[in-house]
Structures are given as C-alpha cells and as structure tokens.
C-alpha cells in the first residue's frame, strides 16, 4: 500500500506486546501492594476523614495506573504518586480544607511536653 504522503510527519506510537503489558501490570501490582497503606495514611492526614482518604488514595492510584507506562520508569514513582494525591486533594477541596492535624497545629492542641 502506498503512503501517498498523507502520513508523513505523523508520529504513531508502537503498541506494546502482550508480554510487555503483562510485565507492566505485574510491576504496578507490586508497586500498589507496597505503597497503598502508606499513601492511605498520608491521605488521612491530609483530609482528616477516613472515607475521603480512601477515595483520594484510590483516585491517585488510578491516575498513576493510567500512566504507568511513563511513571513506572521514573526515578521516584512514589513521589509522583504522593504528588498526584496532593494535587487531587487541592483540586477537590479548593484549597480550603483543613483536617484535624492543621487544627491541632494552629491551636497548639495535641502537643505534649517531653
């Protein structure tokens, strides 16, 4: 089939083979198992609400999974995950959310003398 010039300059992504896709899924499954609990705890500190923290954790992991072909090869996919969660929290709250940790810091409550 002749090209006739209509595809010149068009970048076509190479589709991944089944072994590549299977390997990427396995890599993400390992990443998920390693990072879920840590991210969920951090999200709880951000939101102050267990249900919101779970939603935020799942949303961040879903976003990272959608881009895993890029994120998986980064120097710090964990950093990308946590930054994604932080950005999602900011977008969802309009920057006005203050969880219990922030309130404790502002009022001085929850501090103990050592």
Backbone bond lengths (Angstrom), bond angles and torsions (degrees), N, CA, C in turn:
res aa  C-N    CA-C-N  psi(-1)  N-CA   C-N-CA  omega(-1)  CA-C   N-CA-C  phi
1 X - - - 1.450 - - 1.527 108.20 -
2 X 1.290 116.74 130.97 1.461 121.69 -177.91 1.516 110.59 -78.95
3 X 1.335 115.95 148.43 1.456 121.83 -178.30 1.525 111.18 -78.59
4 X 1.294 120.11 -31.33 1.471 125.52 -179.00 1.523 112.64 53.87
5 X 1.330 119.04 11.74 1.452 121.64 174.41 1.522 115.72 80.80
6 X 1.297 120.38 -4.63 1.462 120.13 -175.52 1.521 113.02 -77.94
7 X 1.328 118.66 -14.58 1.467 120.42 177.06 1.519 112.60 -104.36
8 X 1.299 118.11 2.47 1.459 119.71 179.95 1.522 110.24 -62.71
9 X 1.308 116.18 133.54 1.458 121.09 178.25 1.521 114.19 82.28
10 X 1.330 118.25 -4.03 1.465 121.46 179.08 1.524 108.12 -89.95
11 X 1.327 116.54 125.80 1.455 121.45 178.85 1.521 108.67 -88.33
12 X 1.311 115.57 122.05 1.461 120.90 178.72 1.521 107.30 -110.92
13 X 1.337 115.86 123.46 1.458 120.17 179.41 1.519 110.36 -71.76
14 X 1.317 115.15 139.64 1.457 120.38 175.19 1.519 108.41 -74.50
15 X 1.302 116.64 131.05 1.463 119.93 177.43 1.520 108.72 -76.02
16 X 1.300 115.92 142.53 1.457 120.31 179.65 1.523 109.86 -77.32
17 X 1.306 115.39 149.55 1.456 120.65 178.28 1.529 109.03 -81.32
18 X 1.316 116.55 164.38 1.466 121.04 -179.43 1.527 112.50 -57.54
19 X 1.344 119.74 -43.76 1.484 117.93 177.14 1.529 112.60 -61.50
20 X 1.334 118.09 -35.61 1.465 120.68 178.18 1.523 110.98 -66.12
21 X 1.324 116.89 -42.34 1.467 121.47 179.05 1.514 110.19 -65.12
22 X 1.328 116.91 -44.21 1.467 121.46 179.65 1.524 110.43 -62.34
23 X 1.320 117.40 -41.73 1.459 121.38 178.62 1.528 110.87 -64.24
24 X 1.331 117.00 -43.05 1.471 120.83 179.36 1.524 110.60 -62.55
25 X 1.326 117.56 -40.54 1.471 120.49 178.20 1.523 110.75 -63.55
26 X 1.322 116.57 -41.20 1.459 120.44 178.55 1.515 111.41 -64.19
27 X 1.336 116.14 -41.63 1.462 120.25 177.52 1.521 110.77 -61.75
28 X 1.328 117.34 -42.69 1.458 119.97 -179.74 1.524 110.42 -68.17
29 X 1.325 117.95 -39.32 1.468 120.71 179.33 1.528 110.37 -59.29
30 X 1.327 116.48 -40.72 1.466 120.46 177.26 1.531 110.78 -66.02
31 X 1.323 116.49 -44.35 1.465 122.37 178.01 1.538 110.26 -59.65
32 X 1.337 116.10 -45.77 1.466 122.22 179.11 1.525 110.46 -57.86
33 X 1.326 116.35 -49.81 1.470 120.79 -178.78 1.520 112.03 -60.54
34 X 1.315 115.92 -37.36 1.462 120.90 -177.66 1.528 112.62 -75.62
35 X 1.337 118.31 -34.31 1.461 121.28 -169.92 1.527 115.94 -105.27
36 X 1.332 118.45 -15.56 1.470 120.01 -172.66 1.530 112.47 -56.77
37 X 1.304 117.93 -53.78 1.474 120.86 -174.91 1.534 111.10 -63.17
38 X 1.321 116.04 -41.36 1.470 119.73 -179.64 1.527 110.90 -64.56
39 X 1.333 116.42 -42.97 1.461 120.04 178.52 1.530 110.86 -66.41
40 X 1.329 117.28 -40.71 1.463 120.94 179.88 1.532 111.13 -60.74
41 X 1.330 117.29 -40.72 1.476 120.74 177.31 1.529 110.84 -64.54
42 X 1.316 116.48 -43.14 1.467 119.86 179.29 1.532 110.58 -64.38
43 X 1.314 116.95 -39.83 1.468 120.86 179.35 1.528 111.19 -67.27
44 X 1.325 116.73 -33.60 1.461 119.99 175.79 1.531 110.54 -64.40
45 X 1.318 116.77 -39.38 1.464 119.80 176.34 1.529 111.10 -66.15
46 X 1.321 116.79 -35.01 1.471 120.66 178.84 1.519 112.43 -69.18
47 X 1.335 115.92 -43.24 1.470 120.01 -171.31 1.518 113.95 -96.79
48 X 1.326 117.55 -32.05 1.459 120.66 -175.64 1.514 113.34 75.02
49 X 1.342 117.05 11.75 1.455 121.74 -176.10 1.525 107.98 -141.02
50 X 1.323 116.78 125.56 1.462 121.19 -175.57 1.524 112.08 -61.29
51 X 1.316 118.17 -45.79 1.470 121.08 -178.31 1.529 111.11 -64.20
52 X 1.328 116.80 -43.87 1.466 120.23 178.32 1.521 110.56 -64.69
53 X 1.323 116.98 -38.24 1.464 121.03 179.56 1.526 110.90 -64.09
54 X 1.333 116.65 -42.15 1.462 120.60 177.90 1.523 110.71 -63.51
55 X 1.327 117.32 -43.87 1.465 121.02 178.05 1.518 111.08 -61.92
56 X 1.308 116.58 -45.24 1.462 121.68 -179.81 1.530 110.98 -62.95
57 X 1.317 116.78 -42.03 1.457 121.82 177.92 1.523 110.65 -60.86
58 X 1.317 116.61 -47.44 1.458 121.02 -178.87 1.529 111.56 -66.63
59 X 1.327 117.49 -40.60 1.465 120.75 178.26 1.521 111.36 -62.75
60 X 1.323 116.92 -43.92 1.467 120.79 179.97 1.525 110.72 -64.02
61 X 1.315 117.13 -44.71 1.462 120.37 179.18 1.525 111.46 -64.90
62 X 1.325 117.62 -36.66 1.474 120.80 177.73 1.529 110.51 -64.92
63 X 1.321 116.80 -41.36 1.477 120.50 178.09 1.523 111.01 -63.64
64 X 1.327 116.12 -42.60 1.464 119.77 179.84 1.527 110.09 -66.67
65 X 1.323 117.24 -40.26 1.472 120.49 178.44 1.526 111.00 -60.78
66 X 1.324 116.52 -40.12 1.465 120.44 -179.58 1.532 111.67 -62.87
67 X 1.325 117.08 -26.38 1.468 121.85 -179.12 1.523 112.21 -114.27
68 X 1.333 116.66 19.25 1.451 120.75 -174.03 1.531 112.69 -57.61
69 X 1.322 117.56 -30.98 1.464 119.99 179.35 1.527 111.09 -61.01
70 X 1.331 118.17 -24.53 1.461 122.55 175.46 1.536 111.12 -98.28
71 X 1.312 115.53 -46.17 1.467 121.29 -173.79 1.524 111.70 -67.20
72 X 1.315 117.32 -37.54 1.462 121.15 -176.88 1.518 114.18 -59.86
73 X 1.325 116.46 -24.88 1.468 119.24 -178.98 1.531 112.87 -99.23
74 X 1.329 117.42 5.02 1.470 120.56 178.02 1.521 110.69 -72.25
75 X 1.329 115.63 159.22 1.463 120.09 176.71 1.525 111.35 -62.14
76 X 1.337 116.91 -35.32 1.459 120.65 -178.41 1.534 110.59 -138.08
77 X 1.337 116.94 80.48 1.463 118.14 176.46 1.534 111.65 -62.55
78 X 1.343 116.38 -26.45 1.464 120.14 177.49 1.523 110.21 -64.88
79 X 1.310 116.50 -42.90 1.463 120.76 177.91 1.513 111.44 -62.00
80 X 1.329 116.39 -40.82 1.467 120.52 177.76 1.526 110.13 -63.00
81 X 1.328 116.70 -41.60 1.466 121.60 178.69 1.526 111.24 -60.92
82 X 1.327 116.73 -49.29 1.463 120.41 -178.15 1.531 111.10 -66.33
83 X 1.332 117.65 -38.00 1.463 120.73 177.12 1.529 110.34 -65.56
84 X 1.320 116.95 -38.31 1.465 121.08 176.81 1.522 110.34 -60.91
85 X 1.326 117.12 -45.64 1.467 121.10 178.60 1.526 110.97 -62.17
86 X 1.311 116.67 -43.22 1.464 120.89 179.03 1.527 110.74 -61.50
87 X 1.324 116.86 -45.20 1.466 120.48 179.36 1.521 111.71 -65.25
88 X 1.324 117.63 -40.99 1.465 120.42 177.70 1.521 110.91 -62.95
89 X 1.329 116.47 -39.44 1.467 120.38 178.04 1.521 110.73 -63.03
90 X 1.314 116.97 -43.34 1.472 120.70 178.65 1.516 111.45 -63.46
91 X 1.325 116.89 -43.23 1.462 121.05 -179.85 1.523 111.24 -64.41
92 X 1.327 116.16 -41.06 1.458 120.63 -176.81 1.513 113.53 -73.42
93 X 1.325 117.29 -25.40 1.454 119.55 -174.38 1.518 113.06 -105.37
94 X 1.312 116.49 -8.59 1.454 119.10 -177.13 1.514 112.26 67.53
95 X 1.338 116.24 16.91 1.458 120.27 178.07 1.519 113.88 78.44
96 X 1.334 117.67 6.74 1.464 119.34 -175.57 1.520 113.70 -104.24
97 X 1.310 118.64 -4.64 1.457 121.12 -177.30 1.520 110.12 -72.61
98 X 1.302 115.86 135.08 1.462 118.75 171.13 1.512 107.56 -133.84
99 X 1.305 116.63 111.97 1.451 122.14 -179.23 1.511 111.23 -77.78
100 X 1.308 116.81 -178.78 1.454 120.78 -176.42 1.522 113.87 -63.29
101 X 1.326 117.55 -30.01 1.463 119.06 -179.56 1.518 109.94 -64.29
102 X 1.340 116.91 -44.40 1.459 121.61 178.78 1.518 110.63 -62.26
103 X 1.334 117.09 -42.13 1.458 121.12 179.96 1.522 111.02 -62.74
104 X 1.339 116.46 -41.30 1.456 119.89 179.49 1.513 111.14 -63.92
105 X 1.322 116.34 -39.41 1.459 119.77 -179.66 1.530 110.35 -66.61
106 X 1.333 116.40 -42.51 1.465 120.33 -178.70 1.524 112.50 -64.74
107 X 1.345 116.88 -40.94 1.452 119.76 -175.52 1.527 113.08 -91.35
108 X 1.334 115.59 -13.72 1.454 118.80 -177.85 1.518 112.35 84.31
109 X 1.334 117.00 2.25 1.464 120.20 179.47 1.522 108.93 -72.56
110 X 1.285 116.88 156.29 1.449 121.79 176.32 1.518 113.79 80.12
111 X 1.300 118.11 5.14 1.467 119.28 177.15 1.509 108.59 -93.79
112 X 1.297 115.34 146.40 1.456 118.67 178.85 1.526 108.61 -127.76
113 X 1.304 114.89 152.38 1.468 118.54 177.48 1.520 107.85 -86.75
114 X 1.320 115.68 141.66 1.466 119.40 -178.03 1.473 111.10 -104.28
